[in-house]
Amino acid sequence: MSRPAAIALNKPLLIVGVDRKLAGLACILSVIVGANGSKIAGLVLFLGLCMMGRRLTRRDPNIFMVINQIRKQKTLYDPIKREWFRLLIGRRTE
């Protein structure tokens, strides 16, 4: 049996079907592009980001929360970020 209060509390907050963080990011980016360049380019960017956000949100409503948690995780092994080692080649003394 599901409880309506628990379902309502666990739903992600959406603005026009897009997660609110992505909607805010799309709005800010489109305003910056519209102020510095073409207003049409800003509008096209906003619509494109909103359509992408709606598609991702429809597929998995918590995708942005998962991406944010993955981004915050500490990398355990990253071959690019390892320390360099010195290789000494010489004869053994016995």
N, C-alpha and C positions, 0 to 999 in steps of 0.2 A: 504494500500500500504506500503510495507516494503522498507526501504532504506538500500542499501548495506553497507554504512559507519557505520550506527548504529548497524547492525548485526555483522560486523567485529569488532567493538569496544567492544561489549558485549560478544564475544566468549571467553571462557577460553583458556589460553595459554597451549598447549599440546606438549609434547615431545613423539613421537612414540605412540600417542593415550593415553598417561597418563598425568595427571596434572603435571605441572613442579615441584611443591613442593614435590609431592610424588615421582616423578622420581629422584629428588635430594636426598631425604631421602633414597630411595632404593639403590642408588649408594653409598652413604656414608656408610650405614649399611653393604652393601656387601663388600666394601673395608676394613672396620674394621674387619669383620669376616674373610675375605680372608687373611689379614695380620697376624692375630693372630692364625688362625686355618688352616683349609683346604681350598684350592683354589676352590675345587669343591663345598664345602658348601657355600662359598660366591657366586658362580655362581648360585647355586640352589636358594639361598635366593633372589638374584636379579631378577631372572626369575619369581619366585613365587610372589614377591611383584609387579612386573610389570604386571603380568597377573591379579592379584587382582585389581590393579589400573585401568587397561583397562576395566575390567568388571564394576567397580563402576562408572567410567567416562562415559561409554556407557549408563548406566542406568540413571544417572543424572549428566550432565556436571558440575554443580555447587555444588556437594556434599561436596567437601573439603572446600569451602567457608562457607557453612552452618555449617559444623562441627567446623570450626574455630570460627565462631560467637557464637555458643552454648557454646564452651569452655570458651570464654571470658566473658559470661554473669555472673552477680552476682547471687549467689544462694539466693533465697528469703526464702525458708524454707528447712532446712535440719535437720532432727531429730537427726542425729549423731553429728552435730556441735552446738547443743544448750548448753546453760550454765546449770550447775547443780543447783538444788534448794535444800534448806534445809527444811525438814519437821519436825516441832515441834509438838510433841504430849503432850498435857497437859490438865489440867482441866480449864474450864472457871471460871473466878471469876466474880460473879455478885453482 
